[in-house]
Amino acid sequence: MKKITILAVAALAISFASCKKDRVCTCTTTYTGSTTSSTDVNTMTKVTKGAAKANCTSGTSYDTSSAAFIQTRDCKLS
């Protein structure tokens, strides 16, 4: 009985271990007042899903000299 408990605990611990593998972050950047956009693909090697999510972020930035310029970045992790 004790061996079964130890094996079950070991199997459970392995299932919760973080899996490091290659992840791809694809970001599309669009600019206000422009019809153009750009796409960037970033491959991260041997990272956990949490670390990849932290590095693959979307966001909006503003040009302080001109309120008309807004850059929007939409990123997806695959």
N, C-alpha and C positions, 0 to 999 in steps of 0.2 A: 504494500500500500504506500509505503514511504517513497519507493522508487517512482511510482506513478505520479505522485504529487510533485516530486522534484522535476520529472520530465515535463509535466504540464506547466509548471512555473517557467522552466527554460524555454519551452515553445512559446509561451505568452510573451516573454521578454524579447525573443527574437522577432516576433510579429510587430512589436512596437518600436523596433530599432529604425532609425531614419535611413532611408534608401537614397544613396548618392548616385545620381546618374546625370547624363547630359540633358539640359533643358534649353528650349528656344523661346526667346522673347521677341515678338514682332510688334513694332510700334509704327503707327501712322501719324504723321504730323501734318496738321492743316493750319493755314494762316487766314485770318479774317481779311476780307476784301480781295482775296486771291482765289483763283480756281485751281491752283496747283497744290499738290500735297506730295509728301515724300514718305517712303516706307523704309525702316531700318530693321534688320534682322540681327539679333545678338545671340550667339550660342555660348552657353555657360556649361563648362565641363565639370563633372563630378561635384554637383551641389545638391543640397536637399531642396525639397519643394518650398519650404519656408524661406530659405535664403534666396531662392530664385524669385519668389514673389516680392521680397523686399527690394530686389534690384530691378525688377520689371514694373516700373511705376508710371501711371498716367498722370497728367497734370495740365495746368494752364499757366502760361506766363504772359506778362504784359510788358510793353515797351514804355518806360517811364517818360521818354521824350515825346511820345505820340500816343494818345489814348486810343487811337483808331487801330493800332496794331495789337492783335491778340494771337498767340500761338497756342494751339491745343494739341496735346499729345495723348493718343489713345493706345495703350499697350495691352497685349494679351499673351499669356504664358501657355505654351503648348509642349 
